[in-house]
Amino acid sequence: MEILFNSILKDEMASFVEFIKLDNNHSKTVRAYQHTLSEFDSFLCMERLAEKKLQADRIKYWLDGFHTHISTKKSKLSRLKRFAKYLSTIGIPASLPELPKGTTDFKPYVFTPDEMLQIFELADDLILTNPNSRTAAELPMLLRLLYGCGLRLGEATSLTWDDIDLSIGVITVKAAKYKKQRKVPMSEELSRILKLYQSAPCFEMQEHGLLFKTKEGRKRTAGTYGHVFTRILCELSIRNPQTVKRSARGPCLHSLRHTFTLHSLMKAESKGRGFMETVPFLSTYLGHVGLMETDKYLKARHELYTGAHTAIADYTCDIFPGEV
C-alpha cells in the first residue's frame, strides 16, 4: 500500500522510502519505515514546519507524545536516525536527540527439562497426524538444532548442507546477527540425528541445498514454524493465547535459545566448572558481542532455577552493577 506524505519533507520521505525498498527486500522492514515516517509526517504538518530541516528538540517532543514501551520509542528513533543521515547527504540540516533511557522489563521464558521432553514428544508425533506436511516433518529437527546449539531461528532456517561438516560435527553459522560468522560444535547425538535427517528420502535433500525448505526448494519463513510451535505449547498448556499480551513475547521458538543458555550453565556447574570459566566461552558460542548481552539471557523463571540464579548473581555482581 502506497503512503502519501504531506509535510514540507514529503518529497524527501517518499524518495527515502524508495531507497529503503532498494536496500532491503523485507516488506516488513519497509512497512515499519513507512509507518514511522507517516506518523512523523503528520506531526510535522501539525507543527506547520516551514523550513526543510530536522531538529532534535522537535523529534524529542514528538517521541514524548507516545505512551509506549521504551523499546518502541528506540525503534522509531533508529528509523528517523537513518532518515536524518539521508537528509544530510542531500544537504538538508538534521540533528537527533539522545536515545530514550530506560531499563527493559523483558524476562525470557526458559523451559524446564520436563517441558522440553513433552515438546519433543509432541513435535515427533506431528508427522503421524500430518503425514503430508513438510513442516511437521522438519520441525523436530529444527527444535533440536535450536535447543542443542542455541542457534537463533533465522540462523537455523538459513543453514545449507555446505554449512555443516558432519564428519566432525561442526556448523558454520554465516547468516548471523551483526554479520559475526562463527563455528558451532554439535554433540555426537545431534550429528547422528542430522545424518538421519539428511538421508531420509521424504526430504529429497540435495548435497548443497537448504536444510529447511518449501516443496519448491525455497527458504521457509520463520513464522511457518512459529505457528506450529505455538499450537504445541497451547496443547501442553505452556502458553495460553488468551493470557499472553500481543506486545509480549512469552514462550516461543526463541525461548529455546534462552533455555539452551541456562541449561548449559547448570550442566557446567554440575560438572564442577565455575561460571567465570563457562560464561565467556558460552557468550562466544552464542555469537554475542559481549557479556552484557549474555547476562539478559539469565534472568528467567527464578522460582524454577533458584540455585542457578544464586550462582549467576554471585558471579555477575561486580560486573553488572545494579541500579543506584
C-alpha positions as CSV (number, residue, x, y, z in Angstrom):
1,M,0.0,0.0,0.0
2,E,1.5,3.4,-1.1
3,I,1.6,6.0,1.7
4,L,1.3,9.7,0.7
5,F,3.3,12.3,2.7
6,N,2.1,15.9,3.1
7,S,4.6,17.8,5.2
8,I,7.4,20.1,3.9
9,L,9.7,17.0,3.8
10,K,7.2,14.9,1.8
11,D,9.4,14.6,-1.3
12,E,12.4,13.5,0.8
13,M,10.3,11.0,2.7
14,A,9.0,9.5,-0.5
15,S,12.4,9.2,-2.1
16,F,13.9,7.8,1.2
17,V,11.2,5.0,1.2
18,E,12.2,4.1,-2.4
19,F,15.8,3.9,-1.2
20,I,14.8,1.6,1.7
21,K,13.0,-0.6,-0.8
22,L,16.1,-1.0,-2.9
23,D,18.3,-1.5,0.1
24,N,16.1,-4.0,1.9
25,N,13.8,-6.6,0.3
26,H,11.9,-7.4,3.5
27,S,8.4,-6.0,3.2
28,K,8.0,-5.9,7.0
29,T,11.0,-3.6,7.3
30,V,9.8,-1.3,4.6
31,R,6.4,-1.1,6.2
32,A,7.9,-0.2,9.5
33,Y,9.8,2.7,8.0
34,Q,6.7,3.9,6.1
35,H,4.6,3.8,9.3
36,T,7.2,5.7,11.4
37,L,7.6,8.4,8.6
38,S,3.9,8.7,8.2
39,E,3.5,9.3,11.9
40,F,6.3,11.9,11.9
41,D,4.9,13.5,8.7
42,S,1.5,14.1,10.4
43,F,3.3,15.7,13.3
44,L,5.3,18.0,11.0
45,C,2.0,19.0,9.4
46,M,0.5,19.9,12.7
47,E,3.7,21.8,13.7
48,R,3.5,23.7,10.3
49,L,7.2,23.3,9.8
50,A,8.1,25.9,7.1
51,E,11.8,25.1,6.6
52,K,13.4,21.9,5.4
53,K,15.3,20.7,8.4
54,L,15.2,18.0,11.1
55,Q,15.6,19.3,14.6
56,A,16.5,17.2,17.7
57,D,14.1,19.1,20.0
58,R,11.1,18.6,17.7
59,I,11.8,14.9,17.4
60,K,12.1,14.6,21.2
61,Y,8.8,16.4,21.6
62,W,7.2,14.0,19.1
63,L,8.6,10.9,20.8
64,D,7.4,12.1,24.2
65,G,3.9,12.1,22.9
66,F,3.9,8.3,22.6
67,H,2.9,6.4,25.8
68,T,4.6,3.2,24.7
69,H,7.4,0.9,25.8
70,I,10.9,2.4,25.7
71,S,11.9,-0.1,23.1
72,T,9.2,1.1,20.7
73,K,10.5,4.7,21.0
74,K,14.0,3.5,20.4
75,S,12.8,1.7,17.2
76,K,11.1,4.8,15.9
77,L,14.2,6.9,16.7
78,S,16.5,4.5,15.0
79,R,14.4,4.8,11.7
80,L,14.5,8.5,11.9
81,K,18.2,8.4,12.5
82,R,18.7,6.7,9.2
83,F,16.3,9.2,7.6
84,A,18.4,12.0,9.1
85,K,21.6,10.6,7.6
86,Y,19.8,10.5,4.2
87,L,18.8,14.2,4.6
88,S,22.4,15.1,5.5
89,T,23.7,13.5,2.3
90,I,21.4,15.7,0.2
91,G,22.2,18.9,2.1
92,I,19.3,19.2,4.5
93,P,20.3,20.0,8.1
94,A,19.4,17.2,10.5
95,S,20.0,16.6,14.2
96,L,18.8,13.9,16.6
97,P,18.1,13.7,20.4
98,E,19.8,11.1,22.5
99,L,18.2,7.7,22.7
100,P,15.5,7.4,25.3
101,K,16.8,6.0,28.5
102,G,15.2,3.2,30.4
103,T,15.6,-0.3,31.6
104,T,13.9,-3.3,30.0
105,D,11.4,-5.4,31.9
106,F,11.8,-8.3,29.5
107,K,12.4,-11.7,31.2
108,P,12.9,-14.6,28.8
109,Y,10.9,-17.8,29.2
110,V,13.1,-20.8,29.9
111,F,11.5,-24.3,29.5
112,T,12.1,-26.8,32.2
113,P,13.6,-30.2,31.3
114,D,10.2,-31.9,31.7
115,E,8.6,-29.3,29.4
116,M,11.4,-29.9,26.8
117,L,10.7,-33.6,26.9
118,Q,6.9,-33.0,26.3
119,I,7.7,-30.6,23.5
120,F,9.9,-33.1,21.6
121,E,7.4,-35.9,22.1
122,L,4.5,-33.9,20.7
123,A,6.7,-32.5,17.8
124,D,7.8,-36.0,16.9
125,D,4.2,-37.2,16.7
126,L,3.1,-34.3,14.4
127,I,4.0,-36.3,11.3
128,L,1.6,-39.1,12.4
129,T,-1.4,-36.8,12.2
130,N,0.0,-34.7,9.3
131,P,1.8,-37.2,7.0
132,N,1.9,-34.9,4.0
133,S,3.2,-31.9,5.9
134,R,6.9,-31.0,5.3
135,T,6.7,-28.5,8.2
136,A,5.6,-31.3,10.5
137,A,8.4,-33.4,9.4
138,E,11.0,-30.6,9.6
139,L,10.0,-29.1,13.0
140,P,11.5,-31.9,15.2
141,M,14.9,-31.4,13.5
142,L,14.7,-27.6,13.8
143,L,13.8,-27.8,17.5
144,R,16.8,-30.0,18.2
145,L,19.1,-27.5,16.5
146,L,17.7,-24.6,18.3
147,Y,17.9,-26.3,21.7
148,G,21.0,-28.3,21.1
149,C,23.1,-25.5,19.7
150,G,21.4,-22.3,21.0
151,L,21.0,-21.0,17.4
152,R,18.8,-18.0,16.6
153,L,15.8,-19.0,14.5
154,G,17.0,-17.1,11.4
155,E,20.4,-18.7,11.7
156,A,18.9,-22.2,11.7
157,T,16.5,-21.6,8.8
158,S,19.3,-20.2,6.7
159,L,21.5,-23.2,7.1
160,T,22.6,-25.2,4.0
161,W,24.4,-28.5,3.9
162,D,27.5,-26.7,2.8
163,D,27.5,-25.0,6.3
164,I,27.6,-28.3,8.1
165,D,30.6,-30.7,8.5
166,L,29.0,-33.9,9.7
167,S,32.4,-35.7,9.8
168,I,33.5,-33.5,12.7
169,G,30.1,-32.3,13.9
170,V,30.6,-28.5,13.4
171,I,28.1,-26.0,12.0
172,T,29.4,-22.8,10.4
173,V,26.8,-20.0,11.1
174,K,27.0,-17.5,8.2
175,A,23.6,-15.7,8.5
176,A,24.4,-14.4,11.9
177,K,23.4,-11.3,13.8
178,Y,26.0,-8.4,13.5
179,K,27.4,-10.4,10.5
180,K,29.5,-12.3,13.0
181,Q,30.3,-15.7,11.4
182,R,31.1,-18.4,13.9
183,K,31.7,-22.1,14.3
184,V,29.3,-24.1,16.4
185,P,30.3,-27.7,17.6
186,M,27.4,-30.2,17.9
187,S,27.0,-33.1,20.2
188,E,27.6,-36.6,18.7
189,E,23.9,-37.4,19.2
190,L,22.8,-34.3,17.3
191,S,25.2,-35.1,14.5
192,R,23.8,-38.6,14.3
193,I,20.2,-37.2,14.0
194,L,21.2,-34.7,11.3
195,K,22.7,-37.6,9.3
196,L,19.4,-39.5,9.5
197,Y,17.5,-36.3,8.6
198,Q,19.8,-35.8,5.5
199,S,19.3,-39.3,4.3
200,A,15.6,-39.5,4.8
201,P,14.0,-39.9,1.3
202,C,10.9,-37.9,2.1
203,F,13.0,-34.7,2.4
204,E,14.7,-35.1,-1.1
205,M,17.8,-33.4,0.3
206,Q,20.4,-32.1,-2.1
207,E,24.1,-32.0,-1.2
208,H,24.3,-28.2,-1.2
209,G,20.7,-27.2,-0.5
210,L,18.8,-25.8,2.4
211,L,18.1,-27.9,5.5
212,F,14.6,-26.5,5.8
213,K,12.8,-25.6,2.6
214,T,9.4,-25.5,0.8
215,K,8.5,-28.1,-1.7
216,E,9.8,-25.8,-4.4
217,G,13.2,-25.5,-2.6
218,R,12.8,-22.0,-1.2
219,K,13.7,-20.9,2.3
220,R,10.8,-21.1,4.7
221,T,9.6,-18.1,6.7
222,A,10.2,-18.3,10.4
223,G,6.5,-17.7,11.0
224,T,5.6,-21.0,9.5
225,Y,7.3,-22.9,12.2
226,G,6.3,-20.4,14.9
227,H,2.6,-21.0,14.3
228,V,3.0,-24.8,14.6
229,F,5.2,-24.5,17.7
230,T,2.6,-22.2,19.4
231,R,0.0,-24.9,18.8
232,I,2.2,-27.4,20.6
233,L,2.7,-25.0,23.5
234,C,-1.0,-24.4,23.8
235,E,-1.8,-28.1,23.7
236,L,0.7,-28.6,26.6
237,S,-0.8,-25.7,28.5
238,I,2.6,-23.9,28.4
239,R,1.2,-21.0,26.5
240,N,-2.4,-19.7,26.7
241,P,-3.1,-17.2,23.8
242,Q,-5.9,-15.7,25.9
243,T,-3.5,-14.6,28.7
244,V,-0.4,-13.5,26.6
245,K,-0.4,-9.8,25.6
246,R,0.1,-9.1,21.9
247,S,3.1,-6.9,22.8
248,A,4.7,-9.7,25.0
249,R,6.8,-12.4,23.5
250,G,6.1,-15.2,26.0
251,P,7.2,-18.7,25.4
252,C,8.2,-19.1,21.7
253,L,10.8,-20.6,19.5
254,H,13.4,-18.1,20.5
255,S,12.9,-19.3,24.1
256,L,14.8,-22.4,23.1
257,R,18.0,-20.3,22.8
258,H,17.4,-18.9,26.3
259,T,16.8,-22.5,27.5
260,F,20.0,-23.7,25.9
261,T,21.9,-20.9,27.7
262,L,20.7,-21.5,31.2
263,H,20.7,-25.3,30.9
264,S,24.3,-25.2,29.6
265,L,25.3,-23.1,32.7
266,M,23.6,-25.5,35.0
267,K,25.2,-28.5,33.3
268,A,28.6,-26.9,33.6
269,E,28.0,-26.2,37.3
270,S,27.0,-29.8,37.9
271,K,30.4,-30.9,36.4
272,G,32.3,-28.6,38.6
273,R,33.1,-25.8,36.1
274,G,32.7,-22.4,37.6
275,F,30.8,-19.5,35.9
276,M,34.0,-17.5,35.5
277,E,35.2,-20.2,33.2
278,T,32.0,-21.0,31.4
279,V,30.3,-17.7,30.7
280,P,32.9,-16.2,28.4
281,F,33.0,-19.4,26.4
282,L,29.2,-19.6,26.2
283,S,29.0,-15.9,25.1
284,T,31.3,-16.6,22.2
285,Y,29.4,-19.8,21.3
286,L,26.1,-17.9,21.1
287,G,27.7,-15.2,18.9
288,H,27.1,-12.4,21.5
289,V,29.1,-9.2,21.2
290,G,29.8,-9.1,25.0
291,L,28.9,-10.5,28.4
292,M,26.2,-7.9,28.9
293,E,24.2,-9.5,26.0
294,T,24.6,-12.9,27.6
295,D,23.5,-11.6,31.0
296,K,19.9,-10.8,29.9
297,Y,19.6,-14.5,28.9
298,L,20.0,-15.5,32.6
299,K,17.0,-13.5,34.0
300,A,14.4,-16.3,33.7
301,R,11.9,-18.2,35.8
302,H,13.7,-17.5,39.1
303,E,11.3,-19.8,41.0
304,L,12.4,-22.8,39.0
305,Y,16.1,-22.1,38.8
306,T,16.9,-20.7,42.2
307,G,20.3,-22.4,42.6
308,A,21.5,-21.3,39.1
309,H,20.3,-17.7,39.7
310,T,22.2,-17.5,43.0
311,A,25.4,-18.6,41.3
312,I,24.8,-16.2,38.4
313,A,24.2,-13.3,40.8
314,D,27.4,-14.1,42.8
315,Y,29.4,-14.1,39.6
316,T,27.9,-11.0,37.9
317,C,27.5,-8.7,41.0
318,D,30.8,-6.9,40.3
319,I,30.5,-6.9,36.5
320,F,26.9,-5.7,36.0
321,P,26.2,-3.2,38.8
322,G,22.6,-2.7,39.8
323,E,20.6,0.5,40.0
324,V,21.8,3.1,42.4
